[in-house]
Amino acid sequence: LDKMGSNLEITKEIENYINNHSLELNPIQKEIILYNDSLGDIKRMQIAISQCHFLHLIIKTSKIKKILEIGTFTGLSTLSMSLALPSDGKLVALDKDEETNKIAVNFFKKAKQEHKIQTIIRPALESLMDLKKQRQKFDLVFIDADKENYKNYYDQSLDLIDTNGLIIIDNVLWHGEVVDEKNQDKLTINIREFNSYINNDARTENLIIPVGDGLTVCRKL
């Protein structure tokens, strides 16, 4: 059988092997993952460890200093990005859930990262309007929130980055459901339409990377 060019299927064992042979996670990152494990089904809102590593690499190599995050949950992605930032880096994290935000902020303090992170608790679209009014600019926007608003978040984020700025969006492969023609579930259709919208958008150059549940990386032209 010709193995050349065929893609690897990432099993649980391979995922563990990758995690054991990659950058060691910070103790507080591990703590958040353990905490999320105790939450049951909602834990799927957390990013994958491979995504933590991917974001780390992008932030370090692109010398990113200012990040906007849409969707914080219990703070794993926020903390992963903050740890990769230089000491004078800044991260603005948007989320409307006060309860999970409290938990996230405690983790940020424990990891001694709270000086870099500003959390704003209100619907993200309102916060995005404010940030635009303040003429704020970011090097990277990470979107991992309610899928219904992905297109809005993406469009608004484009005004908050300059040329070569990055927008990274999570869950774009939606557990592989995007390719299942029979799946006409509302969120699946939503993500399919969003992926097509971005792919046809002349304002950015985009690529989908099969890390975790699929990340789209858009570079503003």
C-alpha positions as CSV (number, residue, x, y, z in Angstrom):
1,L,0.0,0.0,0.0
2,D,1.4,3.4,-0.9
3,K,1.6,5.4,2.3
4,M,3.0,8.5,0.6
5,G,0.7,11.4,0.7
6,S,-1.9,9.7,2.8
7,N,-2.8,11.5,6.0
8,L,-2.3,10.1,9.5
9,E,-5.4,9.5,11.6
10,I,-4.8,11.0,15.0
11,T,-5.8,8.4,17.5
12,K,-5.9,9.0,21.3
13,E,-2.6,7.1,21.6
14,I,-0.9,9.3,19.0
15,E,-2.3,12.4,20.6
16,N,-0.8,11.3,23.9
17,Y,2.5,10.5,22.2
18,I,2.6,14.0,20.7
19,N,1.7,15.7,24.0
20,N,4.5,13.7,25.7
21,H,7.0,14.7,23.1
22,S,6.2,18.3,22.8
23,L,6.7,21.4,24.9
24,E,5.8,20.7,28.6
25,L,2.6,22.5,29.7
26,N,2.8,25.0,32.5
27,P,1.4,23.5,35.8
28,I,-1.6,25.9,35.7
29,Q,-2.4,24.9,32.2
30,K,-2.5,21.3,33.4
31,E,-4.7,22.4,36.4
32,I,-7.2,24.0,34.0
33,I,-7.4,20.9,31.9
34,L,-8.0,18.8,35.1
35,Y,-10.6,21.2,36.3
36,N,-12.4,21.1,32.9
37,D,-12.4,17.3,32.9
38,S,-14.6,17.5,36.0
39,L,-17.2,19.6,34.2
40,G,-18.6,16.8,32.1
41,D,-19.9,17.6,28.6
42,I,-19.2,21.3,28.6
43,K,-15.5,20.5,28.7
44,R,-15.6,20.3,24.9
45,M,-15.4,24.1,25.0
46,Q,-11.8,23.8,25.9
47,I,-9.1,24.0,23.2
48,A,-6.9,21.0,22.5
49,I,-3.4,20.7,23.9
50,S,-2.1,20.7,20.3
51,Q,-3.8,24.0,19.8
52,C,-2.1,25.4,22.9
53,H,1.2,24.5,21.3
54,F,0.2,25.9,17.9
55,L,-0.8,29.2,19.4
56,H,2.4,29.3,21.4
57,L,4.5,28.9,18.3
58,I,2.6,31.5,16.3
59,I,2.9,34.1,19.1
60,K,6.6,33.5,19.6
61,T,7.6,33.3,16.0
62,S,5.4,36.2,14.8
63,K,6.6,38.4,17.8
64,I,3.0,39.1,18.7
65,K,2.4,41.6,21.5
66,K,-1.3,42.4,21.6
67,I,-4.0,39.8,21.4
68,L,-7.8,39.9,21.4
69,E,-9.6,36.7,22.5
70,I,-13.3,36.2,21.8
71,G,-14.5,33.4,24.1
72,T,-12.6,32.7,27.3
73,F,-14.4,29.9,29.0
74,T,-12.2,28.7,32.0
75,G,-9.1,30.3,30.5
76,L,-6.9,27.6,28.9
77,S,-6.5,29.3,25.6
78,T,-6.1,32.7,27.3
79,L,-3.4,31.5,29.6
80,S,-1.6,29.6,26.8
81,M,-1.4,32.7,24.7
82,S,-0.5,35.0,27.7
83,L,2.4,32.7,28.7
84,A,3.8,33.0,25.1
85,L,3.6,36.8,25.2
86,P,6.6,38.9,26.1
87,S,6.4,40.5,29.6
88,D,5.0,43.7,28.2
89,G,2.5,41.9,26.1
90,K,-1.3,42.5,26.5
91,L,-4.3,40.3,26.0
92,V,-7.9,41.4,26.1
93,A,-10.3,38.5,26.7
94,L,-14.0,38.8,26.0
95,D,-16.7,36.5,27.4
96,K,-20.2,37.0,28.7
97,D,-20.2,34.3,31.4
98,E,-19.5,35.8,34.8
99,E,-19.1,32.4,36.5
100,T,-16.6,30.8,34.2
101,N,-14.8,34.1,34.1
102,K,-14.2,34.1,37.8
103,I,-12.7,30.7,37.6
104,A,-10.5,31.8,34.6
105,V,-9.2,34.9,36.5
106,N,-8.2,32.8,39.5
107,F,-6.1,30.6,37.2
108,F,-4.5,33.7,35.6
109,K,-3.5,35.0,39.1
110,K,-2.2,31.6,40.1
111,A,0.0,31.6,37.0
112,K,1.1,35.2,37.7
113,Q,-0.3,36.3,34.3
114,E,-3.0,38.7,35.5
115,H,-0.9,41.8,34.7
116,K,-1.1,40.9,31.0
117,I,-4.7,39.9,30.8
118,Q,-7.8,42.2,30.8
119,T,-11.1,40.4,30.9
120,I,-14.3,42.1,29.8
121,I,-17.6,40.5,30.7
122,R,-20.4,41.4,28.3
123,P,-21.7,40.3,24.9
124,A,-18.6,40.3,22.7
125,L,-20.2,42.2,19.8
126,E,-20.7,45.2,22.2
127,S,-17.1,45.0,23.4
128,L,-15.9,44.8,19.7
129,M,-17.8,48.0,18.9
130,D,-16.2,49.7,21.9
131,L,-12.7,48.5,20.9
132,K,-13.3,49.9,17.4
133,K,-14.4,53.2,18.8
134,Q,-11.2,53.3,20.9
135,R,-9.3,52.6,17.7
136,Q,-7.6,49.7,19.4
137,K,-5.4,47.5,17.2
138,F,-4.3,43.9,17.8
139,D,-1.7,41.6,16.2
140,L,-3.8,38.5,16.7
141,V,-7.5,37.8,17.2
142,F,-8.5,34.3,18.5
143,I,-12.2,33.4,18.0
144,D,-13.6,30.5,19.9
145,A,-17.2,31.5,21.0
146,D,-20.8,31.0,19.9
147,K,-20.7,29.6,16.4
148,E,-23.8,31.6,15.3
149,N,-21.8,34.8,15.5
150,Y,-18.6,33.6,13.9
151,K,-19.2,35.7,10.8
152,N,-19.9,38.8,12.8
153,Y,-16.9,38.3,15.0
154,Y,-14.7,37.8,12.0
155,D,-15.9,40.9,10.1
156,Q,-15.5,43.1,13.2
157,S,-12.1,41.6,14.0
158,L,-10.8,42.6,10.5
159,D,-11.2,46.3,11.6
160,L,-9.1,45.6,14.7
161,I,-6.0,44.3,12.9
162,D,-3.6,45.8,10.4
163,T,-2.1,44.3,7.2
164,N,-0.5,40.9,8.1
165,G,-2.5,40.7,11.3
166,L,-3.9,37.3,12.1
167,I,-7.3,36.0,12.9
168,I,-7.4,32.4,14.2
169,I,-10.8,30.6,14.5
170,D,-11.4,27.4,16.3
171,N,-13.8,24.5,15.6
172,V,-14.0,25.0,11.8
173,L,-14.0,21.3,11.1
174,W,-16.7,20.7,13.7
175,H,-15.8,17.1,14.6
176,G,-15.6,16.3,10.9
177,E,-19.4,17.1,10.5
178,V,-18.7,19.7,7.9
179,V,-18.2,17.1,5.2
180,D,-21.2,15.0,6.1
181,E,-23.7,15.9,3.5
182,K,-26.5,14.3,5.5
183,N,-25.8,16.5,8.5
184,Q,-28.2,19.5,8.2
185,D,-27.9,20.5,11.8
186,K,-28.1,24.3,12.3
187,L,-24.6,24.8,13.8
188,T,-23.0,22.5,11.2
189,I,-24.6,24.5,8.3
190,N,-23.5,27.7,10.1
191,I,-19.8,26.5,10.2
192,R,-20.0,25.3,6.5
193,E,-21.3,28.7,5.4
194,F,-18.7,30.5,7.5
195,N,-15.9,28.5,6.0
196,S,-17.1,29.3,2.5
197,Y,-17.5,32.9,3.3
198,I,-13.9,33.2,4.6
199,N,-12.5,31.1,1.7
200,N,-14.1,33.6,-0.7
201,D,-13.1,36.7,1.2
202,A,-10.6,38.8,-0.8
203,R,-9.5,40.7,2.3
204,T,-7.6,37.8,3.8
205,E,-5.5,34.8,2.9
206,N,-6.8,31.8,4.8
207,L,-5.9,28.2,5.5
208,I,-7.4,25.5,7.6
209,I,-5.1,23.5,9.8
210,P,-6.3,20.2,11.1
211,V,-5.2,20.8,14.7
212,G,-7.7,19.9,17.4
213,D,-11.1,20.6,16.0
214,G,-9.7,22.5,13.1
215,L,-8.2,26.0,13.1
216,T,-8.6,28.6,10.4
217,V,-5.7,31.0,10.2
218,C,-6.4,34.2,8.3
219,R,-3.8,36.8,7.4
220,K,-5.1,40.2,6.5
221,L,-4.0,41.4,3.1
